[in-house]
Amino acid sequence: MGAEGAGAGESDAAAEPERIRAEAPEGNAAAGPELAAPIDGDAQGEGDDAEGSEASADSSCVGEGLDEAGKPEVQVRPLTYSWEQTESELKVYVQFDQHEELSGGVPKENVSVEFGEWNALLIIESPVAGRIPFGLRLADFHRRVVPDMCTYAVRSSRVTLRLTKEEDEHWFNITSRRSAR
């Protein structure tokens, strides 16, 4: 479901969250279909929080107070995500069922997250030793977020990033521009 089809802050619990694949920059075509270098994602969908009752491992921001979250220092495999919002916060969902390696869940210690005012970086180390990690970098947010108030939770089936908006308002897109193709 596109953000344009929802009212401000509303979520259609019956609708499947739109999944967006973060794409690698053009220069990484040689890396193959599953591999990507540092990635910038963009989504225009909203999703529902069907697993809100699950036990979570809430964590505070890594890289608190940064203007910008870093870029991955290693090659990563891209992740898809869905999102929803209220006037004051944005939730980004990264499901583990999108890749066989992640389908059994991921321990919290395999997940690292950085938040900046204008972007966020999620890295998930593969549970299979020696494999390339998974990554999602959301860059150029539509408006600023407050990094010190952002958190993430690792659940049995997904990672949820909770971003606090600097100003209470509805965002029609999570980022202000699409990544280069």
C-alpha positions in Angstrom: 0.0 0.0 0.0 1.5 3.3 -1.0 1.6 6.1 1.6 -0.6 8.2 -0.6 -3.5 5.7 0.0 -3.4 6.0 3.7 -4.5 8.8 6.0 -2.0 10.6 8.2 -0.6 8.0 10.6 -3.1 5.4 9.7 -2.3 1.7 9.1 -4.5 -0.7 7.2 -4.0 -3.9 9.3 -5.6 -6.1 6.6 -3.1 -4.9 3.9 0.2 -6.6 3.4 3.0 -4.1 4.1 4.7 -3.0 0.9 8.2 -4.4 0.7 10.9 -2.3 -0.9 14.2 -3.8 -2.1 17.2 -1.5 -1.4 19.2 -1.4 -4.6 22.9 -1.3 -5.1 24.5 1.5 -6.9 25.1 0.8 -10.6 28.8 0.3 -10.1 28.2 -3.0 -8.3 26.7 -4.9 -11.1 29.7 -7.3 -11.1 28.9 -8.2 -7.5 26.0 -10.4 -8.6 22.3 -10.3 -7.9 22.6 -11.1 -4.2 25.6 -8.7 -3.4 25.7 -5.0 -3.0 28.1 -2.5 -1.8 27.0 0.3 0.6 23.3 0.8 -0.1 20.8 3.5 0.2 17.2 2.4 0.5 13.9 4.2 -0.2 10.4 3.1 0.7 7.0 4.5 0.1 4.9 2.0 1.9 3.4 1.6 5.3 2.9 -1.6 7.3 1.2 -3.0 10.4 2.8 -4.2 13.6 1.4 -7.7 13.8 4.0 -8.9 16.3 3.7 -6.1 18.8 3.1 -8.7 21.6 6.4 -10.6 21.0 9.1 -10.2 23.5 11.7 -7.8 22.2 15.3 -6.9 22.8 15.0 -3.2 22.8 18.2 -1.3 22.3 19.2 2.3 22.2 20.9 3.9 19.3 24.5 3.1 18.3 26.2 6.2 17.1 24.0 8.5 19.2 24.0 12.2 18.4 25.5 11.8 15.0 24.5 14.0 12.1 25.0 11.1 9.8 25.1 7.3 10.3 28.1 5.7 8.7 28.2 3.7 5.4 29.0 0.0 5.6 32.7 -0.6 5.5 32.2 -4.0 4.0 30.2 -5.3 1.1 26.7 -6.2 2.1 23.7 -8.0 0.7 20.6 -5.8 0.4 17.6 -6.1 2.6 13.9 -5.1 1.9 11.8 -3.2 4.4 8.3 -1.9 5.1 7.4 1.1 7.2 4.6 2.9 9.0 4.3 6.1 10.9 2.4 8.2 13.4 2.8 12.0 13.5 5.7 11.7 15.9 7.5 8.5 14.9 8.4 6.2 12.1 8.8 2.4 12.3 10.9 0.5 9.8 10.4 -3.3 9.6 13.1 -5.7 8.2 11.6 -9.2 8.1 13.9 -12.2 8.5 11.8 -14.3 6.1 13.3 -12.5 3.0 16.4 -14.8 3.1 16.9 -18.4 4.0 19.9 -17.6 6.2 17.8 -15.3 8.4 14.6 -17.3 8.5 15.5 -19.0 11.8 16.0 -15.7 13.5 19.0 -13.6 14.3 20.7 -13.2 17.7 20.8 -9.6 19.0 24.6 -9.6 19.0 24.5 -10.1 15.2 22.7 -6.8 14.7 24.2 -3.4 14.7 22.3 -0.1 14.1 23.5 3.5 13.7 21.1 6.5 13.6 21.9 9.9 12.4 19.7 13.0 11.9 19.3 12.3 8.2 19.9 8.5 7.9 20.1 5.1 9.5 22.3 2.0 9.0 21.4 -1.5 9.8 23.9 -4.4 9.5 23.0 -8.0 10.2 25.9 -10.4 10.4 25.0 -13.7 8.7 24.4 -16.6 11.1 26.4 -18.7 8.7 30.2 -18.2 9.3 32.1 -16.6 6.5 29.1 -15.3 4.6 28.7 -11.6 3.6 26.6 -9.6 6.0 23.2 -8.1 5.1 22.7 -4.3 5.2 20.2 -1.5 4.8 21.1 2.1 4.7 18.3 4.6 4.7 19.7 8.0 3.6 18.3 11.5 3.1 15.2 11.2 5.3 12.3 13.4 4.3 12.9 15.4 7.5 15.2 15.1 10.5 14.9 12.5 13.2 16.3 12.7 16.8 19.1 10.1 16.9 19.2 10.1 20.8 15.5 9.0 20.9 15.7 6.3 18.2 15.7 2.6 19.2 15.6 -0.8 17.6 14.3 -4.1 18.7 15.3 -7.6 17.5 12.4 -10.0 17.5 12.1 -13.6 16.4 11.0 -12.7 12.9 12.3 -9.2 12.3 14.2 -6.1 13.3 12.1 -3.0 14.0 13.8 0.4 13.8 11.8 3.1 15.7 12.7 6.6 14.6 11.5 9.7 16.4 10.7 12.6 14.1 12.2 16.0 15.0 8.8 17.6 14.1 5.4 16.1 14.4 4.1 15.7 10.8 3.0 13.1 8.2 5.7 12.0 5.8 4.6 11.0 2.3 8.0 9.3 1.7 10.6 8.0 4.1 13.4 9.6 2.1 13.5 12.8 0.1 15.0 11.2 -3.0 15.5 7.9 -4.7 18.9 6.3 -4.7 20.9 6.4 -7.9 20.3 3.5 -10.2 
